[in-house]
C-alpha cells in the first residue's frame, strides 16, 4: 500500500519511482487523474532522460485541448516495492506526471478527503 496526500487543489498525489534503463530509481510525485484512461503520462524529455524506448508509432488521443499525438514508451514504474512494465504516453507540453485509471484494475483506491486518508492498495 502507498499513501498519498491531497494537495492544495484537492488533487490526489502519490510518490512512485520511475526506473531508468540503467536501473536507477527516480522518485517522483504523480497526480492520479480519473479523467485519464491510460497508465502514465509524462513529458517526452523525462522519458528520453530515463532512456525509455519508444514502443510504437505515436498514438492519437482526444483531450480537452483537442486532438493530440502522444509518443508511446515502454516504461518501468516502481510502486509499493513492485515493478510494473507499462506503456507510457509522452508529450512535449506535459507539466505534471499523471497516473491514469488503468491502475485501478490492479490497485484499490481509498480517498477520504474529510479524514485525510488517501491510499493505493
Order of alpha helices (4+ residues) and beta strands (2+ residues): beta-beta-beta-beta-alpha-beta-beta-beta-beta-beta-beta
